[in-house]
Amino acid sequence: MKEIEDLERVLDTMIEDYRKLKKENRELWSKIKQLNERILSLEKEKEQLEKTLEYHKRSLNTLVEKIQRFLSFAADQEMVQDEEESEH
């Protein structure tokens, strides 16, 4: 009889361990799912930030080009005015 009781205890322990491991497994898979969703969210956010950065970079480049053209035009105008003044 003692062997049967020992066997029952071992089986009960194994069943309880299995339940605990199954619960832990579910929790870990849930965490993995959450982390994967977070990764996807961060990747989308990164992509959006990269697009925004590229947009601002193009805008700044356009602005710099306009400023350079303006300065070039202003310098040309000064040269014309200097020539006109020296002719008078």
PDB file of N, CA, C and O in Angstrom:
ATOM      1  N   MET A   1       0.803  -1.201   0.000  1.00  0.00           N
ATOM      2  CA  MET A   1       0.000   0.000   0.000  1.00  0.00           C
ATOM      3  C   MET A   1       0.846   1.266   0.000  1.00  0.00           C
ATOM      4  O   MET A   1       0.493   2.262  -0.632  1.00  0.00           O
ATOM      5  N   LYS A   2       1.946   1.216   0.704  1.00  0.00           N
ATOM      6  CA  LYS A   2       2.811   2.385   0.793  1.00  0.00           C
ATOM      7  C   LYS A   2       3.325   2.780  -0.584  1.00  0.00           C
ATOM      8  O   LYS A   2       3.422   3.970  -0.886  1.00  0.00           O
ATOM      9  N   GLU A   3       3.650   1.816  -1.411  1.00  0.00           N
ATOM     10  CA  GLU A   3       4.143   2.128  -2.755  1.00  0.00           C
ATOM     11  C   GLU A   3       3.081   2.849  -3.578  1.00  0.00           C
ATOM     12  O   GLU A   3       3.384   3.773  -4.332  1.00  0.00           O
ATOM     13  N   ILE A   4       1.851   2.419  -3.424  1.00  0.00           N
ATOM     14  CA  ILE A   4       0.756   3.050  -4.171  1.00  0.00           C
ATOM     15  C   ILE A   4       0.568   4.497  -3.693  1.00  0.00           C
ATOM     16  O   ILE A   4       0.379   5.402  -4.505  1.00  0.00           O
ATOM     17  N   GLU A   5       0.618   4.705  -2.399  1.00  0.00           N
ATOM     18  CA  GLU A   5       0.491   6.058  -1.859  1.00  0.00           C
ATOM     19  C   GLU A   5       1.646   6.940  -2.328  1.00  0.00           C
ATOM     20  O   GLU A   5       1.450   8.104  -2.676  1.00  0.00           O
ATOM     21  N   ASP A   6       2.856   6.369  -2.332  1.00  0.00           N
ATOM     22  CA  ASP A   6       4.015   7.107  -2.823  1.00  0.00           C
ATOM     23  C   ASP A   6       3.839   7.467  -4.295  1.00  0.00           C
ATOM     24  O   ASP A   6       4.130   8.586  -4.719  1.00  0.00           O
ATOM     25  N   LEU A   7       3.362   6.506  -5.052  1.00  0.00           N
ATOM     26  CA  LEU A   7       3.126   6.736  -6.473  1.00  0.00           C
ATOM     27  C   LEU A   7       2.065   7.823  -6.687  1.00  0.00           C
ATOM     28  O   LEU A   7       2.200   8.669  -7.571  1.00  0.00           O
ATOM     29  N   GLU A   8       1.019   7.790  -5.874  1.00  0.00           N
ATOM     30  CA  GLU A   8      -0.035   8.812  -5.969  1.00  0.00           C
ATOM     31  C   GLU A   8       0.525  10.203  -5.656  1.00  0.00           C
ATOM     32  O   GLU A   8       0.193  11.182  -6.325  1.00  0.00           O
ATOM     33  N   ARG A   9       1.379  10.276  -4.632  1.00  0.00           N
ATOM     34  CA  ARG A   9       1.993  11.563  -4.283  1.00  0.00           C
ATOM     35  C   ARG A   9       2.883  12.059  -5.426  1.00  0.00           C
ATOM     36  O   ARG A   9       2.862  13.240  -5.773  1.00  0.00           O
ATOM     37  N   VAL A  10       3.648  11.159  -5.995  1.00  0.00           N
ATOM     38  CA  VAL A  10       4.519  11.537  -7.113  1.00  0.00           C
ATOM     39  C   VAL A  10       3.662  12.021  -8.279  1.00  0.00           C
ATOM     40  O   VAL A  10       3.977  13.039  -8.896  1.00  0.00           O
ATOM     41  N   LEU A  11       2.593  11.311  -8.585  1.00  0.00           N
ATOM     42  CA  LEU A  11       1.699  11.715  -9.678  1.00  0.00           C
ATOM     43  C   LEU A  11       1.031  13.053  -9.380  1.00  0.00           C
ATOM     44  O   LEU A  11       0.933  13.913 -10.256  1.00  0.00           O
ATOM     45  N   ASP A  12       0.574  13.225  -8.143  1.00  0.00           N
ATOM     46  CA  ASP A  12      -0.037  14.502  -7.743  1.00  0.00           C
ATOM     47  C   ASP A  12       0.966  15.648  -7.902  1.00  0.00           C
ATOM     48  O   ASP A  12       0.626  16.724  -8.394  1.00  0.00           O
ATOM     49  N   THR A  13       2.192  15.398  -7.481  1.00  0.00           N
ATOM     50  CA  THR A  13       3.244  16.400  -7.617  1.00  0.00           C
ATOM     51  C   THR A  13       3.507  16.706  -9.083  1.00  0.00           C
ATOM     52  O   THR A  13       3.657  17.868  -9.460  1.00  0.00           O
ATOM     53  N   MET A  14       3.562  15.684  -9.899  1.00  0.00           N
ATOM     54  CA  MET A  14       3.784  15.876 -11.337  1.00  0.00           C
ATOM     55  C   MET A  14       2.638  16.660 -11.975  1.00  0.00           C
ATOM     56  O   MET A  14       2.864  17.540 -12.806  1.00  0.00           O
ATOM     57  N   ILE A  15       1.421  16.336 -11.583  1.00  0.00           N
ATOM     58  CA  ILE A  15       0.243  17.040 -12.123  1.00  0.00           C
ATOM     59  C   ILE A  15       0.279  18.509 -11.690  1.00  0.00           C
ATOM     60  O   ILE A  15       0.030  19.405 -12.497  1.00  0.00           O
ATOM     61  N   GLU A  16       0.582  18.743 -10.440  1.00  0.00           N
ATOM     62  CA  GLU A  16       0.661  20.130  -9.946  1.00  0.00           C
ATOM     63  C   GLU A  16       1.779  20.890 -10.646  1.00  0.00           C
ATOM     64  O   GLU A  16       1.589  22.043 -11.030  1.00  0.00           O
ATOM     65  N   ASP A  17       2.930  20.271 -10.817  1.00  0.00           N
ATOM     66  CA  ASP A  17       4.039  20.899 -11.542  1.00  0.00           C
ATOM     67  C   ASP A  17       3.634  21.205 -12.985  1.00  0.00           C
ATOM     68  O   ASP A  17       3.960  22.264 -13.521  1.00  0.00           O
ATOM     69  N   TYR A  18       2.928  20.276 -13.594  1.00  0.00           N
ATOM     70  CA  TYR A  18       2.472  20.474 -14.972  1.00  0.00           C
ATOM     71  C   TYR A  18       1.535  21.686 -15.036  1.00  0.00           C
ATOM     72  O   TYR A  18       1.658  22.517 -15.936  1.00  0.00           O
ATOM     73  N   ARG A  19       0.629  21.784 -14.115  1.00  0.00           N
ATOM     74  CA  ARG A  19      -0.312  22.924 -14.090  1.00  0.00           C
ATOM     75  C   ARG A  19       0.439  24.252 -13.933  1.00  0.00           C
ATOM     76  O   ARG A  19       0.151  25.243 -14.604  1.00  0.00           O
ATOM     77  N   LYS A  20       1.411  24.226 -13.021  1.00  0.00           N
ATOM     78  CA  LYS A  20       2.201  25.446 -12.802  1.00  0.00           C
ATOM     79  C   LYS A  20       2.982  25.816 -14.063  1.00  0.00           C
ATOM     80  O   LYS A  20       3.016  26.978 -14.466  1.00  0.00           O
ATOM     81  N   LEU A  21       3.598  24.825 -14.671  1.00  0.00           N
ATOM     82  CA  LEU A  21       4.365  25.086 -15.892  1.00  0.00           C
ATOM     83  C   LEU A  21       3.462  25.547 -17.036  1.00  0.00           C
ATOM     84  O   LEU A  21       3.832  26.423 -17.817  1.00  0.00           O
ATOM     85  N   LYS A  22       2.296  24.957 -17.121  1.00  0.00           N
ATOM     86  CA  LYS A  22       1.344  25.360 -18.166  1.00  0.00           C
ATOM     87  C   LYS A  22       0.913  26.818 -17.961  1.00  0.00           C
ATOM     88  O   LYS A  22       0.836  27.593 -18.915  1.00  0.00           O
ATOM     89  N   LYS A  23       0.638  27.176 -16.709  1.00  0.00           N
ATOM     90  CA  LYS A  23       0.267  28.566 -16.403  1.00  0.00           C
ATOM     91  C   LYS A  23       1.426  29.512 -16.718  1.00  0.00           C
ATOM     92  O   LYS A  23       1.234  30.565 -17.325  1.00  0.00           O
ATOM     93  N   GLU A  24       2.619  29.125 -16.300  1.00  0.00           N
ATOM     94  CA  GLU A  24       3.798  29.945 -16.574  1.00  0.00           C
ATOM     95  C   GLU A  24       4.017  30.088 -18.083  1.00  0.00           C
ATOM     96  O   GLU A  24       4.361  31.165 -18.569  1.00  0.00           O
ATOM     97  N   ASN A  25       3.818  29.017 -18.798  1.00  0.00           N
ATOM     98  CA  ASN A  25       3.958  29.037 -20.245  1.00  0.00           C
ATOM     99  C   ASN A  25       2.972  30.020 -20.888  1.00  0.00           C
ATOM    100  O   ASN A  25       3.337  30.798 -21.770  1.00  0.00           O
ATOM    101  N   ARG A  26       1.720  29.969 -20.430  1.00  0.00           N
ATOM    102  CA  ARG A  26       0.710  30.911 -20.950  1.00  0.00           C
ATOM    103  C   ARG A  26       1.107  32.354 -20.667  1.00  0.00           C
ATOM    104  O   ARG A  26       0.962  33.224 -21.526  1.00  0.00           O
ATOM    105  N   GLU A  27       1.607  32.604 -19.465  1.00  0.00           N
ATOM    106  CA  GLU A  27       2.030  33.954 -19.096  1.00  0.00           C
ATOM    107  C   GLU A  27       3.202  34.416 -19.955  1.00  0.00           C
ATOM    108  O   GLU A  27       3.243  35.559 -20.411  1.00  0.00           O
ATOM    109  N   LEU A  28       4.145  33.516 -20.165  1.00  0.00           N
ATOM    110  CA  LEU A  28       5.302  33.881 -20.987  1.00  0.00           C
ATOM    111  C   LEU A  28       4.885  34.151 -22.428  1.00  0.00           C
ATOM    112  O   LEU A  28       5.376  35.097 -23.044  1.00  0.00           O
ATOM    113  N   TRP A  29       3.993  33.341 -22.970  1.00  0.00           N
ATOM    114  CA  TRP A  29       3.524  33.590 -24.337  1.00  0.00           C
ATOM    115  C   TRP A  29       2.760  34.904 -24.429  1.00  0.00           C
ATOM    116  O   TRP A  29       2.839  35.615 -25.431  1.00  0.00           O
ATOM    117  N   SER A  30       2.028  35.210 -23.383  1.00  0.00           N
ATOM    118  CA  SER A  30       1.319  36.484 -23.349  1.00  0.00           C
ATOM    119  C   SER A  30       2.313  37.647 -23.358  1.00  0.00           C
ATOM    120  O   SER A  30       2.118  38.631 -24.072  1.00  0.00           O
ATOM    121  N   LYS A  31       3.374  37.527 -22.564  1.00  0.00           N
ATOM    122  CA  LYS A  31       4.407  38.565 -22.549  1.00  0.00           C
ATOM    123  C   LYS A  31       5.091  38.677 -23.904  1.00  0.00           C
ATOM    124  O   LYS A  31       5.369  39.779 -24.377  1.00  0.00           O
ATOM    125  N   ILE A  32       5.361  37.541 -24.525  1.00  0.00           N
ATOM    126  CA  ILE A  32       5.984  37.556 -25.860  1.00  0.00           C
ATOM    127  C   ILE A  32       5.079  38.277 -26.847  1.00  0.00           C
ATOM    128  O   ILE A  32       5.546  39.085 -27.650  1.00  0.00           O
ATOM    129  N   LYS A  33       3.790  37.987 -26.788  1.00  0.00           N
ATOM    130  CA  LYS A  33       2.828  38.652 -27.675  1.00  0.00           C
ATOM    131  C   LYS A  33       2.830  40.162 -27.435  1.00  0.00           C
ATOM    132  O   LYS A  33       2.847  40.944 -28.385  1.00  0.00           O
ATOM    133  N   GLN A  34       2.813  40.566 -26.173  1.00  0.00           N
ATOM    134  CA  GLN A  34       2.837  41.990 -25.841  1.00  0.00           C
ATOM    135  C   GLN A  34       4.111  42.651 -26.357  1.00  0.00           C
ATOM    136  O   GLN A  34       4.077  43.750 -26.909  1.00  0.00           O
ATOM    137  N   LEU A  35       5.233  41.964 -26.168  1.00  0.00           N
ATOM    138  CA  LEU A  35       6.506  42.521 -26.625  1.00  0.00           C
ATOM    139  C   LEU A  35       6.554  42.624 -28.145  1.00  0.00           C
ATOM    140  O   LEU A  35       7.068  43.602 -28.687  1.00  0.00           O
ATOM    141  N   ASN A  36       6.026  41.632 -28.824  1.00  0.00           N
ATOM    142  CA  ASN A  36       5.975  41.684 -30.289  1.00  0.00           C
ATOM    143  C   ASN A  36       5.105  42.842 -30.765  1.00  0.00           C
ATOM    144  O   ASN A  36       5.450  43.530 -31.725  1.00  0.00           O
ATOM    145  N   GLU A  37       3.979  43.054 -30.092  1.00  0.00           N
ATOM    146  CA  GLU A  37       3.114  44.177 -30.441  1.00  0.00           C
ATOM    147  C   GLU A  37       3.836  45.500 -30.187  1.00  0.00           C
ATOM    148  O   GLU A  37       3.714  46.443 -30.969  1.00  0.00           O
ATOM    149  N   ARG A  38       4.573  45.560 -29.113  1.00  0.00           N
ATOM    150  CA  ARG A  38       5.338  46.780 -28.792  1.00  0.00           C
ATOM    151  C   ARG A  38       6.414  47.018 -29.842  1.00  0.00           C
ATOM    152  O   ARG A  38       6.641  48.152 -30.264  1.00  0.00           O
ATOM    153  N   ILE A  39       7.078  45.936 -30.263  1.00  0.00           N
ATOM    154  CA  ILE A  39       8.098  46.050 -31.310  1.00  0.00           C
ATOM    155  C   ILE A  39       7.469  46.590 -32.590  1.00  0.00           C
ATOM    156  O   ILE A  39       8.018  47.496 -33.217  1.00  0.00           O
ATOM    157  N   LEU A  40       6.327  46.042 -32.979  1.00  0.00           N
ATOM    158  CA  LEU A  40       5.656  46.520 -34.192  1.00  0.00           C
ATOM    159  C   LEU A  40       5.272  47.988 -34.060  1.00  0.00           C
ATOM    160  O   LEU A  40       5.425  48.769 -34.999  1.00  0.00           O
ATOM    161  N   SER A  41       4.776  48.350 -32.892  1.00  0.00           N
ATOM    162  CA  SER A  41       4.397  49.742 -32.650  1.00  0.00           C
ATOM    163  C   SER A  41       5.613  50.661 -32.754  1.00  0.00           C
ATOM    164  O   SER A  41       5.542  51.726 -33.366  1.00  0.00           O
ATOM    165  N   LEU A  42       6.730  50.243 -32.153  1.00  0.00           N
ATOM    166  CA  LEU A  42       7.951  51.057 -32.212  1.00  0.00           C
ATOM    167  C   LEU A  42       8.508  51.130 -33.633  1.00  0.00           C
ATOM    168  O   LEU A  42       9.042  52.164 -34.034  1.00  0.00           O
ATOM    169  N   GLU A  43       8.389  50.057 -34.390  1.00  0.00           N
ATOM    170  CA  GLU A  43       8.851  50.086 -35.778  1.00  0.00           C
ATOM    171  C   GLU A  43       8.024  51.066 -36.604  1.00  0.00           C
ATOM    172  O   GLU A  43       8.563  51.800 -37.432  1.00  0.00           O
ATOM    173  N   LYS A  44       6.706  51.072 -36.372  1.00  0.00           N
ATOM    174  CA  LYS A  44       5.848  52.032 -37.078  1.00  0.00           C
ATOM    175  C   LYS A  44       6.195  53.461 -36.674  1.00  0.00           C
ATOM    176  O   LYS A  44       6.264  54.357 -37.515  1.00  0.00           O
ATOM    177  N   GLU A  45       6.409  53.661 -35.382  1.00  0.00           N
ATOM    178  CA  GLU A  45       6.776  54.994 -34.890  1.00  0.00           C
ATOM    179  C   GLU A  45       8.109  55.433 -35.491  1.00  0.00           C
ATOM    180  O   GLU A  45       8.262  56.583 -35.901  1.00  0.00           O
ATOM    181  N   LYS A  46       9.063  54.521 -35.542  1.00  0.00           N
ATOM    182  CA  LYS A  46      10.373  54.825 -36.128  1.00  0.00           C
ATOM    183  C   LYS A  46      10.226  55.197 -37.598  1.00  0.00           C
ATOM    184  O   LYS A  46      10.831  56.160 -38.069  1.00  0.00           O
ATOM    185  N   GLU A  47       9.419  54.428 -38.315  1.00  0.00           N
ATOM    186  CA  GLU A  47       9.200  54.714 -39.735  1.00  0.00           C
ATOM    187  C   GLU A  47       8.584  56.096 -39.922  1.00  0.00           C
ATOM    188  O   GLU A  47       8.985  56.848 -40.810  1.00  0.00           O
ATOM    189  N   GLN A  48       7.607  56.423 -39.079  1.00  0.00           N
ATOM    190  CA  GLN A  48       6.973  57.737 -39.168  1.00  0.00           C
ATOM    191  C   GLN A  48       7.972  58.847 -38.841  1.00  0.00           C
ATOM    192  O   GLN A  48       7.986  59.885 -39.502  1.00  0.00           O
ATOM    193  N   LEU A  49       8.801  58.631 -37.829  1.00  0.00           N
ATOM    194  CA  LEU A  49       9.816  59.629 -37.479  1.00  0.00           C
ATOM    195  C   LEU A  49      10.836  59.806 -38.603  1.00  0.00           C
ATOM    196  O   LEU A  49      11.285  60.921 -38.870  1.00  0.00           O
ATOM    197  N   GLU A  50      11.199  58.707 -39.258  1.00  0.00           N
ATOM    198  CA  GLU A  50      12.131  58.800 -40.379  1.00  0.00           C
ATOM    199  C   GLU A  50      11.513  59.595 -41.528  1.00  0.00           C
ATOM    200  O   GLU A  50      12.191  60.399 -42.167  1.00  0.00           O
ATOM    201  N   LYS A  51      10.221  59.367 -41.788  1.00  0.00           N
ATOM    202  CA  LYS A  51       9.536  60.125 -42.838  1.00  0.00           C
ATOM    203  C   LYS A  51       9.481  61.605 -42.480  1.00  0.00           C
ATOM    204  O   LYS A  51       9.717  62.469 -43.324  1.00  0.00           O
ATOM    205  N   THR A  52       9.166  61.887 -41.211  1.00  0.00           N
ATOM    206  CA  THR A  52       9.103  63.276 -40.758  1.00  0.00           C
ATOM    207  C   THR A  52      10.477  63.927 -40.872  1.00  0.00           C
ATOM    208  O   THR A  52      10.592  65.065 -41.325  1.00  0.00           O
ATOM    209  N   LEU A  53      11.503  63.216 -40.467  1.00  0.00           N
ATOM    210  CA  LEU A  53      12.871  63.726 -40.556  1.00  0.00           C
ATOM    211  C   LEU A  53      13.241  64.012 -42.012  1.00  0.00           C
ATOM    212  O   LEU A  53      13.817  65.059 -42.308  1.00  0.00           O
ATOM    213  N   GLU A  54      12.920  63.102 -42.911  1.00  0.00           N
ATOM    214  CA  GLU A  54      13.224  63.296 -44.330  1.00  0.00           C
ATOM    215  C   GLU A  54      12.463  64.509 -44.878  1.00  0.00           C
ATOM    216  O   GLU A  54      13.016  65.289 -45.654  1.00  0.00           O
ATOM    217  N   TYR A  55      11.202  64.669 -44.476  1.00  0.00           N
ATOM    218  CA  TYR A  55      10.413  65.819 -44.911  1.00  0.00           C
ATOM    219  C   TYR A  55      11.062  67.123 -44.440  1.00  0.00           C
ATOM    220  O   TYR A  55      11.211  68.067 -45.216  1.00  0.00           O
ATOM    221  N   HIS A  56      11.445  67.165 -43.163  1.00  0.00           N
ATOM    222  CA  HIS A  56      12.074  68.378 -42.628  1.00  0.00           C
ATOM    223  C   HIS A  56      13.437  68.630 -43.285  1.00  0.00           C
ATOM    224  O   HIS A  56      13.814  69.776 -43.531  1.00  0.00           O
ATOM    225  N   LYS A  57      14.152  67.572 -43.559  1.00  0.00           N
ATOM    226  CA  LYS A  57      15.448  67.713 -44.231  1.00  0.00           C
ATOM    227  C   LYS A  57      15.264  68.334 -45.617  1.00  0.00           C
ATOM    228  O   LYS A  57      15.999  69.245 -45.998  1.00  0.00           O
ATOM    229  N   ARG A  58      14.273  67.831 -46.368  1.00  0.00           N
ATOM    230  CA  ARG A  58      14.011  68.412 -47.697  1.00  0.00           C
ATOM    231  C   ARG A  58      13.574  69.865 -47.574  1.00  0.00           C
ATOM    232  O   ARG A  58      13.987  70.712 -48.365  1.00  0.00           O
ATOM    233  N   SER A  59      12.738  70.152 -46.581  1.00  0.00           N
ATOM    234  CA  SER A  59      12.275  71.531 -46.369  1.00  0.00           C
ATOM    235  C   SER A  59      13.446  72.451 -46.055  1.00  0.00           C
ATOM    236  O   SER A  59      13.538  73.554 -46.593  1.00  0.00           O
ATOM    237  N   LEU A  60      14.345  71.993 -45.178  1.00  0.00           N
ATOM    238  CA  LEU A  60      15.510  72.808 -44.835  1.00  0.00           C
ATOM    239  C   LEU A  60      16.426  73.000 -46.046  1.00  0.00           C
ATOM    240  O   LEU A  60      16.950  74.093 -46.258  1.00  0.00           O
ATOM    241  N   ASN A  61      16.620  71.957 -46.832  1.00  0.00           N
ATOM    242  CA  ASN A  61      17.443  72.082 -48.041  1.00  0.00           C
ATOM    243  C   ASN A  61      16.840  73.095 -49.005  1.00  0.00           C
ATOM    244  O   ASN A  61      17.556  73.905 -49.593  1.00  0.00           O
ATOM    245  N   THR A  62      15.523  73.045 -49.164  1.00  0.00           N
ATOM    246  CA  THR A  62      14.846  74.006 -50.036  1.00  0.00           C
ATOM    247  C   THR A  62      15.026  75.421 -49.510  1.00  0.00           C
ATOM    248  O   THR A  62      15.291  76.349 -50.273  1.00  0.00           O
ATOM    249  N   LEU A  63      14.879  75.578 -48.197  1.00  0.00           N
ATOM    250  CA  LEU A  63      15.046  76.894 -47.591  1.00  0.00           C
ATOM    251  C   LEU A  63      16.475  77.401 -47.769  1.00  0.00           C
ATOM    252  O   LEU A  63      16.678  78.575 -48.078  1.00  0.00           O
ATOM    253  N   VAL A  64      17.454  76.542 -47.582  1.00  0.00           N
ATOM    254  CA  VAL A  64      18.858  76.939 -47.763  1.00  0.00           C
ATOM    255  C   VAL A  64      19.099  77.357 -49.213  1.00  0.00           C
ATOM    256  O   VAL A  64      19.778  78.352 -49.467  1.00  0.00           O
ATOM    257  N   GLU A  65      18.552  76.608 -50.153  1.00  0.00           N
ATOM    258  CA  GLU A  65      18.711  76.972 -51.569  1.00  0.00           C
ATOM    259  C   GLU A  65      18.097  78.336 -51.853  1.00  0.00           C
ATOM    260  O   GLU A  65      18.684  79.147 -52.569  1.00  0.00           O
ATOM    261  N   LYS A  66      16.918  78.593 -51.295  1.00  0.00           N
ATOM    262  CA  LYS A  66      16.265  79.891 -51.512  1.00  0.00           C
ATOM    263  C   LYS A  66      17.094  81.023 -50.897  1.00  0.00           C
ATOM    264  O   LYS A  66      17.243  82.089 -51.493  1.00  0.00           O
ATOM    265  N   ILE A  67      17.624  80.779 -49.712  1.00  0.00           N
ATOM    266  CA  ILE A  67      18.456  81.799 -49.067  1.00  0.00           C
ATOM    267  C   ILE A  67      19.715  82.053 -49.896  1.00  0.00           C
ATOM    268  O   ILE A  67      20.127  83.200 -50.069  1.00  0.00           O
ATOM    269  N   GLN A  68      20.323  80.982 -50.405  1.00  0.00           N
ATOM    270  CA  GLN A  68      21.525  81.145 -51.229  1.00  0.00           C
ATOM    271  C   GLN A  68      21.211  81.931 -52.504  1.00  0.00           C
ATOM    272  O   GLN A  68      21.985  82.797 -52.911  1.00  0.00           O
ATOM    273  N   ARG A  69      20.071  81.624 -53.129  1.00  0.00           N
ATOM    274  CA  ARG A  69      19.686  82.383 -54.333  1.00  0.00           C
ATOM    275  C   ARG A  69      19.433  83.841 -53.990  1.00  0.00           C
ATOM    276  O   ARG A  69      19.822  84.741 -54.735  1.00  0.00           O
ATOM    277  N   PHE A  70      18.768  84.072 -52.838  1.00  0.00           N
ATOM    278  CA  PHE A  70      18.503  85.438 -52.420  1.00  0.00           C
ATOM    279  C   PHE A  70      19.811  86.186 -52.172  1.00  0.00           C
ATOM    280  O   PHE A  70      19.971  87.326 -52.607  1.00  0.00           O
ATOM    281  N   LEU A  71      20.738  85.544 -51.476  1.00  0.00           N
ATOM    282  CA  LEU A  71      22.020  86.195 -51.195  1.00  0.00           C
ATOM    283  C   LEU A  71      22.794  86.456 -52.482  1.00  0.00           C
ATOM    284  O   LEU A  71      23.437  87.495 -52.630  1.00  0.00           O
ATOM    285  N   SER A  72      22.728  85.509 -53.407  1.00  0.00           N
ATOM    286  CA  SER A  72      23.398  85.692 -54.691  1.00  0.00           C
ATOM    287  C   SER A  72      22.759  86.857 -55.449  1.00  0.00           C
ATOM    288  O   SER A  72      23.454  87.695 -56.023  1.00  0.00           O
ATOM    289  N   PHE A  73      21.429  86.895 -55.441  1.00  0.00           N
ATOM    290  CA  PHE A  73      20.715  87.989 -56.095  1.00  0.00           C
ATOM    291  C   PHE A  73      21.054  89.316 -55.430  1.00  0.00           C
ATOM    292  O   PHE A  73      21.291  90.316 -56.109  1.00  0.00           O
ATOM    293  N   ALA A  74      21.077  89.323 -54.100  1.00  0.00           N
ATOM    294  CA  ALA A  74      21.387  90.558 -53.361  1.00  0.00           C
ATOM    295  C   ALA A  74      22.813  91.018 -53.673  1.00  0.00           C
ATOM    296  O   ALA A  74      23.070  92.211 -53.832  1.00  0.00           O
ATOM    297  N   ALA A  75      23.732  90.056 -53.759  1.00  0.00           N
ATOM    298  CA  ALA A  75      25.120  90.416 -54.075  1.00  0.00           C
ATOM    299  C   ALA A  75      25.205  90.976 -55.484  1.00  0.00           C
ATOM    300  O   ALA A  75      25.926  91.946 -55.716  1.00  0.00           O
ATOM    301  N   ASP A  76      24.481  90.384 -56.433  1.00  0.00           N
ATOM    302  CA  ASP A  76      24.464  90.902 -57.801  1.00  0.00           C
ATOM    303  C   ASP A  76      23.878  92.307 -57.840  1.00  0.00           C
ATOM    304  O   ASP A  76      24.375  93.169 -58.565  1.00  0.00           O
ATOM    305  N   GLN A  77      22.833  92.539 -57.070  1.00  0.00           N
ATOM    306  CA  GLN A  77      22.207  93.859 -57.017  1.00  0.00           C
ATOM    307  C   GLN A  77      23.185  94.889 -56.458  1.00  0.00           C
ATOM    308  O   GLN A  77      23.243  96.015 -56.952  1.00  0.00           O
ATOM    309  N   GLU A  78      23.946  94.518 -55.443  1.00  0.00           N
ATOM    310  CA  GLU A  78      24.925  95.438 -54.864  1.00  0.00           C
ATOM    311  C   GLU A  78      25.997  95.787 -55.887  1.00  0.00           C
ATOM    312  O   GLU A  78      26.450  96.929 -55.964  1.00  0.00           O
ATOM    313  N   MET A  79      26.397  94.794 -56.671  1.00  0.00           N
ATOM    314  CA  MET A  79      27.409  95.036 -57.698  1.00  0.00           C
ATOM    315  C   MET A  79      26.865  96.006 -58.746  1.00  0.00           C
ATOM    316  O   MET A  79      27.583  96.897 -59.199  1.00  0.00           O
ATOM    317  N   VAL A  80      25.600  95.836 -59.133  1.00  0.00           N
ATOM    318  CA  VAL A  80      24.991  96.741 -60.118  1.00  0.00           C
ATOM    319  C   VAL A  80      24.904  98.141 -59.526  1.00  0.00           C
ATOM    320  O   VAL A  80      25.208  99.120 -60.208  1.00  0.00           O
ATOM    321  N   GLN A  81      24.496  98.246 -58.278  1.00  0.00           N
ATOM    322  CA  GLN A  81      24.396  99.565 -57.647  1.00  0.00           C
ATOM    323  C   GLN A  81      25.766 100.204 -57.532  1.00  0.00           C
ATOM    324  O   GLN A  81      25.908 101.407 -57.750  1.00  0.00           O
ATOM    325  N   ASP A  82      26.790  99.405 -57.188  1.00  0.00           N
ATOM    326  CA  ASP A  82      28.144  99.945 -57.095  1.00  0.00           C
ATOM    327  C   ASP A  82      28.605 100.460 -58.460  1.00  0.00           C
ATOM    328  O   ASP A  82      29.249 101.506 -58.542  1.00  0.00           O
ATOM    329  N   GLU A  83      28.283  99.738 -59.518  1.00  0.00           N
ATOM    330  CA  GLU A  83      28.663 100.158 -60.862  1.00  0.00           C
ATOM    331  C   GLU A  83      27.945 101.456 -61.250  1.00  0.00           C
ATOM    332  O   GLU A  83      28.534 102.372 -61.823  1.00  0.00           O
ATOM    333  N   GLU A  84      26.651 101.498 -60.914  1.00  0.00           N
ATOM    334  CA  GLU A  84      25.873 102.691 -61.223  1.00  0.00           C
ATOM    335  C   GLU A  84      26.405 103.897 -60.462  1.00  0.00           C
ATOM    336  O   GLU A  84      26.474 104.995 -61.015  1.00  0.00           O
ATOM    337  N   GLU A  85      26.775 103.711 -59.221  1.00  0.00           N
ATOM    338  CA  GLU A  85      27.296 104.807 -58.417  1.00  0.00           C
ATOM    339  C   GLU A  85      28.651 105.263 -58.937  1.00  0.00           C
ATOM    340  O   GLU A  85      28.952 106.457 -58.932  1.00  0.00           O
ATOM    341  N   SER A  86      29.466 104.319 -59.385  1.00  0.00           N
ATOM    342  CA  SER A  86      30.785 104.698 -59.876  1.00  0.00           C
ATOM    343  C   SER A  86      30.684 105.408 -61.247  1.00  0.00           C
ATOM    344  O   SER A  86      31.583 106.163 -61.617  1.00  0.00           O
ATOM    345  N   GLU A  87      29.612 105.171 -61.982  1.00  0.00           N
ATOM    346  CA  GLU A  87      29.402 105.846 -63.275  1.00  0.00           C
ATOM    347  C   GLU A  87      28.946 107.284 -63.056  1.00  0.00           C
ATOM    348  O   GLU A  87      29.138 108.124 -63.935  1.00  0.00           O
ATOM    349  N   HIS A  88      28.369 107.580 -61.947  1.00  0.00           N
ATOM    350  CA  HIS A  88      27.857 108.941 -61.696  1.00  0.00           C
ATOM    351  C   HIS A  88      28.879 109.823 -61.174  1.00  0.00           C
ATOM    352  O   HIS A  88      28.608 110.995 -60.913  1.00  0.00           O
TER     353      HIS A  88
END
